[in-house]
Amino acid sequence: MNYLNLSAEELLAEKEKCSKELQQISEKNLHLDLSRGKPSKEQLDLSLNMLDVINCNTLFDSESGMDCRNYGGLDGIPEAKQLMANVMNVHADNVIMGGNSSLTLMYQLVSHGMTEGICGNKPWYEVKDRKFLCPVPGYDRHFAITEHFGFELIPIAMNEDGPDMDSVEKYIADESVKGIWCVPKYQNPTGVVYSDEVVRRFANLKPAAKDFRIFWDNAYCVHDFTDEYIAIPDIITECSLAGNPDLVYEFASTSKITFPGAGISAIATSPANLIDIKSFLKYATIGPDKLNQLMHARYFKNMGGIKKHMKKHADIMRPKFEAAYDILSKELSDLNIASWSKAIGGYFFSFVTLPGCATKIVEMCKEAGVVFTPAGATHPKGYNKDDNDIRIAPSFATESEITSAIYILSLCTKLASIDYLLKK
């Protein structure tokens, strides 16, 4: 059945059928939440043994000889830096360790650019028409940081291989454009993996602003669903080869590898940027949580330990995504009223509706007991002019809950789409 080919009478009959079914489901008083990309309890349980790595009888000295219980070690202990360097596929000399959240590092760097300036350049607060590029759909918390600091947020369309680089290259000719947000692997929310060409075009950018920076949030660099590890070019190396060593900040964390509330994070960048970061970091902290760094480094030991651990995550995540895709395919694939990305890693996929339907669908789902991320959240300031995008986050729910939630999403999509088509 193709909704686009149905008569008004046929659409109304379909609406009556779907409305009755949705009403029956609503009476069950469901409470399902697919709004955020939180690891499930089963995923958190995978890391419980890490808590036994250190105890009161443990030697707390790092490889450097530093006592991890004490102050010091501004950029992190060597073994933790090496572990996170392996995760990001960079050299440990390019790494500074952070706390449990890489988002904190991103905020600190934007704040540093605002108040002090990047590498000696004019502070961004003095640039009244400052702008930041935002691939859409994208990560709402990225957008919120730059919105908080008064940037004009410029939407950049996402293609199947990454951001529209023609648009990026056009906008960076403007000196008031100071950066771009990027999630290069299993992008939030589309699941897109940047192609080699896109990565290298980023590395070869020639922005008008000397303090333009790519904020390369490699949050899902080891979050593959299959046994095949999907590799992308190392942006640090590519920028160096292109003669742009200072162009990028790369971020990663163990937030969705071990414990979001007690993980470790890192930034990788050029020597000049590292010096600049340390120039303000020395005022912000006397040293990071080195015991947590030590625990992570000793538990995983090397990249082999990370990959073995992430395979267990994949075995939990993959069936949830497959359950969602199965329902969507069964209920909507022939109707021509919606489409969805098919992620092979990460935490999200994107659901695209007919124009003007996304907000209504999310509201209808909520009334039926299912909470999704607000429509528009994946766009700057929460505004999607086409109102057609919904982020789906299957990780925290069980397979059974996902099946129920996505079925309700399908019913609501049918109803909202019918109303849209009847008004045309």
Residue pairs with C-beta under 8 A, 6 or more apart in sequence:
1 334
1 335
2 334
2 335
2 336
3 11
3 14
3 335
3 336
3 337
3 414
3 417
3 418
3 421
4 336
4 337
4 421
6 14
6 421
8 422
11 418
11 421
11 422
12 418
12 422
14 414
14 418
15 414
15 415
15 418
15 419
18 411
18 414
18 415
18 418
19 415
21 411
22 364
22 368
22 408
22 411
22 412
22 415
25 368
25 369
25 408
25 411
26 367
26 368
26 369
28 369
29 369
30 368
30 369
30 370
30 404
30 408
31 369
32 369
32 370
32 371
32 397
32 401
32 404
32 405
32 408
33 370
33 371
33 396
33 397
34 370
34 371
34 372
34 373
34 392
34 393
34 394
34 396
34 397
34 402
34 405
35 371
35 372
35 373
35 393
36 373
36 393
36 396
37 188
37 256
37 347
37 348
37 393
37 395
37 396
38 260
38 393
38 395
38 396
39 256
39 260
39 395
39 396
40 316
40 395
40 396
40 397
40 398
42 316
43 256
43 313
43 316
43 317
43 395
44 259
46 309
46 312
46 313
47 257
47 258
47 259
47 299
47 309
49 299
50 258
50 295
50 296
50 299
51 295
53 295
53 298
53 299
54 60
54 291
54 294
54 295
54 298
60 67
60 68
60 69
60 291
60 294
61 67
61 68
62 68
62 73
62 77
62 78
62 79
62 290
62 294
63 77
63 78
63 79
64 73
64 77
64 78
66 72
66 73
66 77
66 290
68 77
68 290
68 291
68 293
68 294
69 290
69 291
71 286
71 287
72 286
72 287
73 287
73 288
73 290
74 96
74 278
74 281
74 282
74 285
74 287
74 288
75 81
75 95
75 96
75 97
75 274
75 278
76 95
76 96
76 97
76 266
76 288
76 290
76 293
77 97
77 290
77 293
77 294
77 297
78 92
79 293
79 294
79 297
79 298
80 97
80 264
80 266
80 290
80 293
80 294
80 296
80 297
81 92
81 95
81 96
81 97
81 266
82 92
82 297
83 296
83 297
83 300
83 302
83 306
84 95
84 97
84 252
84 264
84 265
84 266
84 268
85 91
85 92
85 94
85 95
85 266
85 268
86 302
86 303
86 306
87 221
87 222
87 252
87 266
87 303
87 306
88 95
88 218
88 221
88 234
88 236
88 250
88 252
88 266
88 268
89 221
89 231
89 234
90 234
90 236
90 237
90 250
90 268
91 236
93 271
94 236
94 268
94 269
94 270
94 271
94 274
95 266
95 267
95 268
96 266
96 267
96 274
96 277
96 278
96 281
97 264
97 265
97 266
97 288
97 293
98 104
98 105
98 253
98 264
98 265
98 266
98 267
98 288
99 264
99 265
99 288
99 289
100 253
100 255
100 259
100 260
100 261
100 262
100 263
100 264
100 265
100 289
100 292
101 253
101 255
101 260
101 263
101 265
102 217
102 219
102 251
102 252
102 253
102 255
102 265
102 266
102 267
103 141
103 145
104 265
105 251
105 265
105 266
105 267
106 142
106 145
106 215
106 217
106 249
106 251
107 145
108 280
108 281
108 284
109 213
109 215
109 249
109 267
109 277
110 145
110 146
110 149
110 179
111 149
112 118
112 276
112 277
112 280
113 123
113 124
113 178
113 179
113 211
113 213
114 123
114 124
114 125
114 149
115 123
115 125
116 123
116 280
117 123
117 124
117 211
118 211
118 213
118 276
119 210
119 211
119 246
119 272
119 273
119 276
120 276
121 210
121 211
122 211
124 130
124 149
124 178
124 211
125 150
127 176
127 178
129 152
129 176
130 150
130 151
130 152
130 176
130 178
131 151
131 152
131 153
131 154
131 171
131 174
131 176
131 177
131 178
132 146
132 151
132 152
132 153
132 154
132 177
132 178
132 179
132 180
132 181
133 154
133 156
133 163
133 168
133 171
133 172
133 177
133 179
133 180
133 181
134 142
134 143
134 146
134 153
134 154
134 155
134 156
134 180
134 181
134 379
134 380
135 155
135 156
135 157
135 158
135 162
135 163
135 180
135 181
135 182
135 187
136 155
136 156
136 157
136 158
136 378
136 379
136 380
136 384
137 158
137 189
137 190
137 350
137 378
137 379
137 384
137 389
137 391
138 158
138 181
138 183
138 187
138 188
138 189
138 378
138 379
139 181
139 183
139 188
139 189
139 217
139 378
140 373
140 377
140 378
140 382
142 181
142 215
142 217
143 153
143 181
143 379
143 380
143 381
146 153
146 179
146 181
147 153
147 380
147 381
151 178
153 380
153 381
154 171
154 177
154 380
155 379
155 380
156 163
156 164
156 167
156 168
156 171
156 180
157 163
157 164
157 167
158 164
158 187
158 190
158 192
159 192
160 192
161 192
161 193
161 194
161 195
161 197
161 198
162 184
162 187
162 192
162 193
162 194
162 195
162 198
162 199
163 180
163 182
163 194
163 198
165 198
165 201
165 202
168 180
168 201
168 202
168 205
169 201
169 205
171 177
172 205
172 206
172 207
172 208
172 209
172 212
173 207
173 208
174 208
175 208
175 209
176 209
177 207
177 208
177 209
177 212
178 209
178 211
178 212
178 213
179 212
179 213
179 214
179 215
180 214
180 215
181 215
181 217
182 194
182 202
182 214
182 215
182 216
182 217
183 217
183 218
183 219
183 220
184 193
184 194
184 199
184 216
184 217
184 218
184 232
184 235
185 193
185 194
185 218
185 220
185 221
185 223
185 230
185 232
185 345
185 346
186 192
186 193
186 220
186 223
186 343
186 344
186 345
186 346
186 347
186 348
187 193
187 194
187 346
188 219
188 220
188 346
188 347
188 348
188 391
189 341
189 348
189 349
189 350
189 373
189 378
189 391
189 392
189 393
190 341
190 343
190 348
190 349
190 350
191 341
191 342
191 343
191 344
191 345
191 346
191 348
191 349
191 350
192 341
193 230
193 232
193 345
194 202
194 232
196 232
196 233
199 232
199 233
199 235
199 238
200 233
200 238
200 242
202 214
202 235
202 238
202 248
203 233
203 235
203 238
203 239
203 241
203 242
203 244
203 247
203 248
204 242
204 244
205 212
205 214
205 244
205 247
206 244
207 247
212 247
213 247
213 248
213 249
214 235
214 247
214 248
214 249
215 249
215 251
216 235
216 248
216 249
216 250
216 251
217 251
218 250
218 251
218 252
219 251
219 252
219 253
219 255
219 256
220 256
220 345
220 346
220 347
221 252
222 229
222 257
222 306
222 307
222 310
223 256
223 310
223 313
223 314
223 317
223 345
223 346
223 347
224 230
224 310
224 314
224 344
224 345
225 314
225 317
225 318
225 321
225 343
225 344
225 345
226 314
226 318
226 344
226 345
227 311
229 307
230 344
230 345
235 248
235 250
236 248
236 250
236 268
236 269
236 270
239 245
239 246
239 247
239 248
239 270
240 270
245 270
245 271
245 272
246 269
246 270
246 272
246 273
248 269
248 270
249 267
249 268
249 269
249 273
250 267
250 268
250 269
251 265
251 266
251 267
251 268
252 265
252 266
252 268
253 263
253 264
253 265
253 266
254 263
254 264
254 265
254 296
255 263
255 265
256 313
256 347
257 263
257 306
257 309
257 310
257 313
258 296
262 292
263 292
263 296
264 289
264 292
264 293
264 296
267 277
269 277
299 305
300 306
300 309
314 345
317 347
317 394
317 395
319 399
320 394
320 395
320 397
320 399
320 402
321 343
321 349
321 394
323 394
323 399
323 402
323 403
323 406
324 349
324 392
324 394
324 402
324 406
325 340
325 342
327 403
327 406
327 407
327 410
328 338
328 340
328 351
328 406
328 409
328 410
331 407
331 410
331 411
331 414
332 338
332 410
332 413
332 414
335 414
335 417
337 353
337 354
337 413
337 414
337 417
338 351
338 352
338 353
338 354
338 413
338 417
339 351
339 352
340 349
340 350
340 351
340 352
340 392
341 349
341 350
342 349
343 349
347 393
347 395
348 391
348 392
348 393
349 392
349 394
350 378
350 389
350 390
350 391
350 392
351 389
351 390
351 391
351 392
351 409
352 388
352 389
352 390
353 361
353 388
353 389
353 390
353 413
353 416
353 417
354 388
354 416
354 417
354 420
354 421
355 386
355 387
355 388
355 420
356 386
356 387
356 388
356 420
357 387
357 388
357 413
357 416
357 417
357 420
358 375
358 376
358 384
358 387
358 388
358 389
358 390
359 374
359 375
359 376
359 387
360 412
360 416
360 419
361 375
361 390
361 409
361 412
361 413
361 416
362 372
362 373
362 374
362 375
362 390
364 412
364 415
364 416
365 371
365 372
365 405
365 408
365 409
365 412
366 372
368 408
368 411
368 412
369 408
370 404
370 405
370 408
370 409
372 390
372 391
372 392
372 393
372 409
373 390
373 391
373 392
373 393
374 382
375 384
375 387
375 389
375 390
376 382
376 383
376 384
376 387
376 389
377 391
378 384
378 389
378 391
379 389
390 409
392 406
392 409
394 402
397 405
